[in-house]
Amino acid sequence: MSGLSGHRPVALVTGGRRGIGRAACVALAGRGFDILIADIAEDGAAETAAEVRAAGGECAFRQLDIADQASHTTFVEDAWSLTGGIDCLVNNAGVGALKRGDLLDVTPESWDRAMGVNARGSFFLTQAVARRMVAGDASGPRSIVFVSSANAVLASPDRGEYCASKAAISMLVKVFALRLAEHGIAVHEVRPGVIRTDLTAPVAEAYTRRIADGLSPIRRWGEAEDIGRAIAMLAAGDLPFSTGDALHIDGGLHLGRL
């Protein structure tokens, strides 16, 4: 996989080899970014890189388990050495519940996995990247984008540990936004609704019925590209007077009704 030339801003996308991560990589490339993919495995990364190149960007891959905090320092040092600096971090990597089911049956293993990857891993990777971003300068917009979920605010008792981890991410956005604003680094939350990905594949039939019955005002599945476009818009600085807020990409799922 090709390296990065240093002529364009660079976005680091965790979990970037497929799904929402891939869509984010491609959309970011279309907005002028080169891409550094960080993922726990490499399968699918070559396909993502090809799509990034077709969109006008260059692409590199580095293996990373974001739950392994001990690896973060070395990873970030390598990322800076490879790219010369990260302009946008997209915290997309995440996991669901090990098994959907009764809240009273959630195991410590499933809880620790969801919190360890989604919340703890994202927090400490962001901390490591933000330290380097604060120490450097940039001529263009700099940002950190967290991909959360409608479950940050909408409770699903069949995956309580996942909901808790995404609610935690929503607060991470706020505290990092407050800390980094003085350095010109915007922090955003993109909050997807029901998106057609590997994560929703096991319950796709049920969601298709619920969407048809009006689960969301816009009665269709969300696609990974819907999320990718939102991430790229934020990273490109299209909302320069915004930080710390959530952008709902959910077809109106979050709207309360009477």
C-alpha positions as CSV (number, residue, x, y, z in Angstrom):
1,M,0.0,0.0,0.0
2,S,1.4,3.4,-0.9
3,G,2.7,5.9,1.6
4,L,1.8,9.6,2.0
5,S,3.4,12.4,0.1
6,G,3.0,15.2,2.7
7,H,1.4,17.6,0.2
8,R,-2.1,17.3,1.6
9,P,-3.6,17.3,5.1
10,V,-3.9,13.9,6.7
11,A,-6.8,12.2,8.4
12,L,-6.2,9.2,10.7
13,V,-9.2,7.0,10.6
14,T,-9.5,4.1,13.1
15,G,-11.5,1.1,12.0
16,G,-11.0,2.5,8.5
17,R,-10.8,-0.7,6.4
18,R,-14.6,-1.3,5.9
19,G,-18.1,0.0,6.6
20,I,-18.4,3.5,8.0
21,G,-14.6,3.7,8.3
22,R,-14.1,3.0,4.6
23,A,-16.8,5.5,3.6
24,A,-15.2,8.1,5.8
25,C,-11.8,7.5,4.2
26,V,-13.2,7.9,0.7
27,A,-15.2,11.0,1.6
28,L,-12.2,12.6,3.3
29,A,-10.1,11.9,0.2
30,G,-12.6,13.6,-1.9
31,R,-12.3,16.7,0.3
32,G,-8.5,16.9,-0.1
33,F,-7.1,14.6,2.6
34,D,-4.6,11.8,2.5
35,I,-5.6,8.9,4.7
36,L,-3.9,6.8,7.4
37,I,-6.0,3.8,8.2
38,A,-5.6,2.3,11.6
39,D,-7.3,-1.0,12.2
40,I,-7.0,-4.2,14.2
41,A,-6.8,-6.3,11.0
42,E,-5.7,-5.6,7.4
43,D,-8.3,-7.5,5.4
44,G,-10.3,-5.1,3.4
45,A,-7.7,-2.3,3.8
46,A,-6.4,-2.7,0.2
47,E,-9.9,-2.2,-1.2
48,T,-10.3,0.9,0.9
49,A,-7.0,2.2,-0.3
50,A,-8.0,1.7,-3.9
51,E,-11.2,3.7,-3.3
52,V,-9.2,6.4,-1.6
53,R,-6.8,6.7,-4.6
54,A,-9.8,6.8,-7.0
55,A,-11.1,9.7,-4.9
56,G,-7.8,11.6,-5.3
57,G,-6.0,10.8,-2.1
58,E,-3.1,8.7,-1.0
59,C,-3.4,6.0,1.7
60,A,-1.3,4.1,4.2
61,F,-2.2,1.4,6.7
62,R,-1.0,0.7,10.2
63,Q,-2.3,-2.1,12.4
64,L,-3.6,-0.9,15.8
65,D,-5.8,-2.4,18.6
66,I,-7.1,0.8,20.2
67,A,-7.9,-1.1,23.4
68,D,-4.1,-1.8,23.8
69,Q,-3.2,1.5,25.4
70,A,0.5,0.5,25.7
71,S,0.8,0.6,21.9
72,H,-0.6,4.1,21.5
73,T,2.7,6.1,22.1
74,T,4.6,4.0,19.5
75,F,1.7,4.2,17.1
76,V,1.4,7.9,17.3
77,E,5.2,8.4,16.9
78,D,5.1,6.2,13.8
79,A,2.1,8.1,12.5
80,W,3.8,11.5,12.8
81,S,7.0,10.1,11.3
82,L,5.0,8.8,8.3
83,T,2.8,11.8,7.7
84,G,4.5,14.8,9.3
85,G,1.4,15.5,11.3
86,I,-2.3,14.5,11.7
87,D,-4.8,17.1,10.8
88,C,-7.9,15.1,11.6
89,L,-8.5,12.1,13.9
90,V,-11.6,10.1,13.2
91,N,-12.4,7.8,16.2
92,N,-14.6,5.3,14.3
93,A,-13.3,1.9,15.6
94,G,-15.8,0.3,17.9
95,V,-17.5,-2.9,18.9
96,G,-21.1,-3.9,19.8
97,A,-22.4,-6.1,22.5
98,L,-21.1,-9.7,22.4
99,K,-24.7,-10.8,22.4
100,R,-27.9,-8.9,22.2
101,G,-30.3,-10.1,25.0
102,D,-31.7,-9.5,28.4
103,L,-30.0,-6.6,30.3
104,L,-29.9,-8.8,33.4
105,D,-27.7,-11.3,31.5
106,V,-24.9,-8.9,30.4
107,T,-21.5,-10.3,31.3
108,P,-18.5,-8.5,32.7
109,E,-16.7,-9.7,29.6
110,S,-19.1,-8.0,27.2
111,W,-19.2,-4.8,29.4
112,D,-15.4,-4.6,29.6
113,R,-15.0,-5.2,25.8
114,A,-17.5,-2.4,24.9
115,M,-16.1,0.1,27.3
116,G,-12.5,-0.9,26.7
117,V,-12.7,-0.3,22.9
118,N,-15.4,2.3,22.5
119,A,-14.7,4.5,25.4
120,R,-11.3,3.8,27.1
121,G,-9.5,3.0,23.9
122,S,-10.8,6.1,22.1
123,F,-10.1,8.3,25.0
124,F,-6.4,7.4,25.4
125,L,-5.7,7.3,21.7
126,T,-7.3,10.8,21.4
127,Q,-5.2,11.9,24.3
128,A,-2.0,10.7,22.6
129,V,-2.9,12.3,19.3
130,A,-4.1,15.5,20.9
131,R,-0.8,16.0,22.7
132,R,1.1,15.9,19.4
133,M,-1.5,18.1,17.7
134,V,-1.3,20.8,20.4
135,A,2.5,20.8,20.2
136,G,2.4,21.5,16.4
137,D,1.1,24.0,14.0
138,A,-1.2,23.7,11.0
139,S,-2.2,26.1,8.2
140,G,-5.7,24.5,7.8
141,P,-8.5,23.3,10.0
142,R,-7.7,20.6,12.6
143,S,-10.3,18.4,14.2
144,I,-11.2,15.3,16.1
145,V,-14.4,13.5,15.1
146,F,-15.9,10.8,17.3
147,V,-18.4,8.4,15.7
148,S,-20.9,7.5,18.4
149,S,-24.5,6.2,17.9
150,A,-28.1,7.1,18.4
151,N,-27.7,4.8,21.4
152,A,-25.8,7.6,23.1
153,V,-29.2,9.0,24.0
154,L,-31.7,6.3,22.9
155,A,-31.8,3.3,25.3
156,S,-31.8,-0.2,24.0
157,P,-32.0,-2.7,26.9
158,D,-30.9,-5.5,24.7
159,R,-27.4,-4.0,24.4
160,G,-27.0,-1.9,27.5
161,E,-23.2,-2.1,27.6
162,Y,-23.0,-0.7,24.1
163,C,-25.4,2.2,25.0
164,A,-23.3,3.0,28.0
165,S,-20.1,3.1,26.0
166,K,-21.6,5.4,23.4
167,A,-23.0,7.7,26.0
168,A,-19.5,7.9,27.4
169,I,-18.2,8.9,24.0
170,S,-20.7,11.8,23.9
171,M,-19.2,13.2,27.1
172,L,-15.6,12.7,25.7
173,V,-16.5,15.0,22.8
174,K,-17.5,17.8,25.2
175,V,-14.5,17.6,27.5
176,F,-12.0,17.4,24.6
177,A,-13.8,20.2,22.9
178,L,-13.3,22.4,25.9
179,R,-9.7,21.4,26.3
180,L,-8.7,21.9,22.7
181,A,-10.6,24.9,21.5
182,E,-7.8,27.3,22.5
183,H,-5.5,25.4,20.2
184,G,-7.8,25.7,17.2
185,I,-8.8,22.1,17.3
186,A,-12.5,21.4,16.8
187,V,-14.1,18.3,18.4
188,H,-17.2,16.8,16.9
189,E,-19.6,13.9,17.5
190,V,-21.3,12.2,14.6
191,R,-24.3,10.2,15.8
192,P,-25.4,7.6,13.3
193,G,-28.9,6.0,13.4
194,V,-29.7,2.7,11.8
195,I,-26.9,2.3,9.3
196,R,-26.5,-0.7,6.9
197,T,-23.2,-2.2,8.2
198,D,-21.8,-5.5,9.4
199,L,-22.9,-4.5,12.9
200,T,-26.6,-4.3,11.9
201,A,-26.6,-7.2,9.5
202,P,-27.8,-9.8,12.0
203,V,-30.9,-7.8,12.7
204,A,-31.4,-6.3,9.2
205,E,-34.8,-8.0,8.6
206,A,-36.3,-6.6,11.8
207,Y,-34.9,-3.1,11.2
208,T,-36.2,-3.1,7.6
209,R,-39.7,-3.8,8.9
210,R,-39.4,-1.2,11.6
211,I,-38.2,1.5,9.2
212,A,-41.1,0.7,6.9
213,D,-43.4,1.2,9.9
214,G,-42.0,4.6,10.6
215,L,-39.1,4.1,13.0
216,S,-37.5,7.2,11.6
217,P,-39.3,10.0,9.7
218,I,-37.0,9.4,6.7
219,R,-38.1,5.9,5.9
220,R,-34.9,4.3,4.6
221,W,-31.8,2.6,5.9
222,G,-28.9,4.9,6.5
223,E,-25.8,4.1,4.4
224,A,-22.2,4.3,5.4
225,E,-21.7,7.0,2.8
226,D,-24.2,9.2,4.7
227,I,-21.9,9.1,7.7
228,G,-18.7,9.5,5.6
229,R,-20.0,12.7,4.1
230,A,-20.8,14.2,7.5
231,I,-17.3,13.3,8.8
232,A,-15.7,14.9,5.8
233,M,-17.7,18.0,6.1
234,L,-16.6,18.5,9.7
235,A,-13.0,17.7,9.0
236,A,-12.9,20.2,6.1
237,G,-13.9,23.0,8.4
238,D,-17.3,23.6,6.9
239,L,-18.7,24.5,10.3
240,P,-15.9,26.7,11.7
241,F,-17.9,28.1,14.6
242,S,-18.9,24.8,16.0
243,T,-17.3,22.4,18.5
244,G,-18.5,19.9,21.1
245,D,-21.9,19.2,19.6
246,A,-23.5,16.2,18.1
247,L,-24.5,15.9,14.4
248,H,-27.4,13.5,14.1
249,I,-27.2,11.4,10.9
250,D,-30.2,9.2,11.6
251,G,-33.1,10.2,9.4
252,G,-34.8,12.0,12.3
253,L,-34.7,9.0,14.6
254,H,-33.8,11.2,17.6
255,L,-36.8,13.4,17.2
256,G,-39.4,13.1,20.0
257,R,-43.0,12.7,19.0
258,L,-46.3,13.1,20.9
